[in-house]
Amino acid sequence: MRSIRGKFLLLNLVSLLLCALMVGGVSLAAISASQLSAAQEILTLTCRTESAELEAQLYGIRNTVELFCELADEQLDSLEQLREEESAAPYFAQTEKYMGQLAQLTPGICAYYFRVDPALTDGKGGFLYSKKPGKDGLQPERLTDLSRYSPTDTEHVGWYYQPQQAGHAVWMEPYFNRNLNMYMISYVVPLYRDGQFWAVAGMDIDFGVVLARLRALSPYATGYAALISDQGAVYYHPRLGVGGQITEESAELSELAECLAAPYDENNRVGSFRYKRGDVGMELSYSRLQNGMVLLLCAERREIKAPLVALFKVVAALILVICAAAALVLVLLSNRITRPLKKLTLAADEIARGNMDVELPEPGRDEVGLLTRSFEVTVTSLRTYISLMYNMAYSDALTHVKNKTAYVKAVEELQERIDRGEADFGLLMLDVNNLKHVNDRYGHERGDEYLRANCRMVCTVFKHSPVYRVGGDEFVVVLSGRDKERFPALLAEMNRAMHESRSLREPWRRLSLAKGVSFWQPGDRSPEEVLKRADEAMYADKRRMKKRTQAQKDQKE
């Protein structure tokens, strides 16, 4: 090849080949790393998302049972009340009504029950409701005769004796309930009065429903879900029998078993493992639940890496096509390949900055399209997880109203409304009176109950306005719309509720709040100015209430 044309052609071909190899190699390395990371993230996020949904269901049932126990204990004057049928019958009717109402608000349960110590009621105290085939809702069942079974008979009476023996609320391991002929998980709470055990209350989840979800759960064809205990015992596994150990799947999983045996904390709540099942490499993600169970999600490593192998073949073929094509075709093809990658890169940058509302390119049928679809799954899972964390971050754990963090965000929104000239709101400042007195005299548990009672009353009266807990005993209600227009009537309703509660026997149920309200005025430049007036009005009301209370004491003396 002596001609200049030939040499130039050879130079172009060599340059084109080198460029194709460089571009192809770099692109393959970048895409491979991204694809593998995205595939592993899919497995992890799917496991976290599903465990978060199971956790939310468990959390809801636990809170429902504990709320019922509080109500049942409040309604009982003394244990002697249970020995007389005339006083016990209304009590059981009222508690049965409470539990039924709470059960209607709690999804996923298959049974609920309240059982009093047979020694107090001749074995007749309590109730049991469960699902029956072919019928809607939960139906009443005959109470189990506890005297017929040994306390070690878990399948018949474990729900009664396990929490009694533990002395605290327990999540029972999945078991077959012989009374209801159902495989279930139970959360049961023992009740005590002056150190004496007197009853248990609990709810059950149909474990068959949980298993159905697990059987359908996997983002990969070779993947599967499993459920084990934190000691490595198998509750469900498509390859292992119930009651076996996870190490039967692979001896390498002994490291996982050791990790799960450690006390539960944030460092071992979620994680991932690589192991071999025979000659097959496996990827595993796990997430621990509050009841001691652990959700596993597994998939074969070769399936996860399969898109990378296919991508390598396509890139190799593409290099050969580029070497035989003209420079113009190379430019056009390069643009076609890099355009969606640039969009994905920009989307990844936005996600790194915390913006989940990113626009992804339309997925095609090639490997970039597969990557795009994988990216879409990742973004969707992240949105779900962040939404769950957001709700937890902005709620007060004691009263379940919005917390101070949420209030700071609300103030920012009110400021934006003021700046736009759209402000039309009011701030009601509330301070719970006598909280220190209740804490000091009756204990912090009664103090918390007193705080929740006042908060429930405020939420009931101002049902159309958000309520924020901004301090230990301070609350702020942001008034707008109907509640703002009807504020005088709602204030009278709140005063009436406080007045009616004065006749209650328990001091921690007598509602008392100092209040101050202020509405936005054209001269106000920030929500803080409105809040300051409301705060001053609240402290003025608090002083008036103290003077009135002192005057009443002086009259009695």
Buried (B, 14 or more C-beta within 10 A) or exposed (E): EEEEEEEEEEEEEEEBBEBBEEBBEEBBEEBBEBBBEBBBBBBBBBBBBBBBEBBBBBBBBBBBBBBBBBBBBEEBEEBEBBBEEEBBEEBBEEBBEBBBEBBEEBEBBBBBBBBBBBEBBEBEBBBBBBBEEEEEEBEEBEBBEBEEBEEEEBEBBBBBBBBBEEEEBBBBBBBEBBBBEBBBBBBBBBBEEEEEBBBBBBBBBBBEBBBEEBEEBBBBEBBBBBBBBBEBBBBBBEEBEEEBBBBBBBEBBBEBBEBBEEEBEEEBBBBBBEBEBEEEBBBBBBBBBBBBBBBBBBBBBEBBBBBBEEBBEBBEEBBEEBBEBEEEEBEEBBEEBBEBBEBBEBBBEBBEEEEEEBEBBEBEEBBBBBBBBBBBBBBEBBEBBEEBEEEEEBBBEEBBBBBBEBBEEBBEEBBEBBEEEEBEBBBBBBBBBBBEEBBEEBEEEBBBBBBBBBBBBBBEBBEEBBBBBBEEBBBBBBBBEEBBEBBEEBBEBBBEBBEEBEEEEBBBBBBBBBBBBBBBEEEBEBBEBBBBBBBEBBBEBBEEBEEEEEEEEEEEE
